[in-house]
Amino acid sequence: MVAVFLALDVAVVARLRFSVTDKKISRADVHEVFRQPSVMLTVLTTVVLGLSCGMIGTFHFLLVEDVAAAWDPGFSHLKLLQGLMLGVQCLVAEVPCLFLTGWLIKKIGYVNAFLLSLSTFCLRLCLYAAVTNPWWFLPIELLHGVMLGVQCLVAEVPCLFLTGECGWCSSCRF
């Protein structure tokens, strides 16, 4: 099954045509962009958030297993819970937020959307620390969509302001 999807993927990607502009960007241009405090703050915040998401992704299920073992040593629905958590993260939380982020950024602005993403991330971590019943992880995972769905597109907005072009921005209808 994986080989079939990989073959389909290769077939689709092989038919894509990319246009590359002949405009050359100098090192001085890049240094000038990265000297702007707003760009550096955005890059730093995105890196910290990305590293934190990596830590959560690595240890998240271990936390769920520890909470489940402390709540009920014979908890028999652990794998079901973990699978439901992934479903809630991806299908219920991320997908709608990815579609609504363009509207959200227009409504509350780029900086406030960035703040919303970071605040949601902090709230999510605080709620993880307070969970005693493993089933409470499911509603907490709804915050994952706001945090990651908004963050993915908010991290792309500076490229629109700096270059006038952006890969995802056209899909968000900026």
Secondary structure, DSSP 8 states (H G I E B T S, - for coil): -HHHHHHHHHHHHHH-----------HHHHHHHHTSHHHHHHHHHHHHHHHHHHHHHHHHHHHHHHHHHHH-TT---HHHHHHHHHHIIIIIIIHHHHHHHHHHHHHH-HHHHHHHHHHHHHHHHHHHHH--SGGGHHHHTHHHIIIIIHHHHHTTHHHHHHHS--TTHHHHT-
